[in-house]
């Protein structure tokens, strides 16, 4: 697993599980904001993006992050997951309630069966049809036609295999606070699926925001939603 750090070296650690098909270095533009808000932003690239021999699973991703935290002597942190990275961030935080003070889900995928029924993005609908047929070669070819490099295409395939598979290893009864930041009309992340997930969590806040949809996150150069989250995370230093 690859890790990239941005922001304030002695800031509050925030582990970012990025969406599909982003890799850890793709959010370097958030470094100044992280530094300003007192956040040590730790961005990850899931193992199967550049290692096709890795067997994709929530557990593998979580284990790799745990190893990194231990090696860097980080005993307290927060997690954040965007889009398809949301469930990975939730899995991580829910398995380590003594370390994670909170988990932020930003325009994240929610309950998988409802996600499959309600997602409106044409690209995602096409992929779901391919995944339903379990046709790896067709899926990779389609992703290539969309301009996604082969290494990232394999990562997309592997991500969706995990995301649409079993969530049995989640601890949805975790006491870790979960803060859901979501837009109302997000074609890539249906509100219905995240609302369904929210009802299964014991400690959850659903925060509907116009700046928390995929489109706004991609086009808002003021990083409005990231600023809100980073500011909240950075303030934890003063509270501890």
Buried (B, 14 or more C-beta within 10 A) or exposed (E): BBBBBBBBEEBBBBBBBBBBBBBBEBBEEBBEBBBBBBBBBBBBBBBBBBBEEBEBBBEBBBBBBBEBBEEEEBEEBBBBBBBBBBBBBBBBBBBBEEBBBBBBBBBBBBBBEBBBEBBEBEEBEBBBEBBEEEEBEEBBEBBEEEEBEEBBBBBBBBBBBBBBEEBEEBBBEBEBBBBBBBBEEBBBBBBBBBBBBBEEBEBBEBBEBEBBBBBBBEEBEEBBBBBBBBBBBBEBEEEE
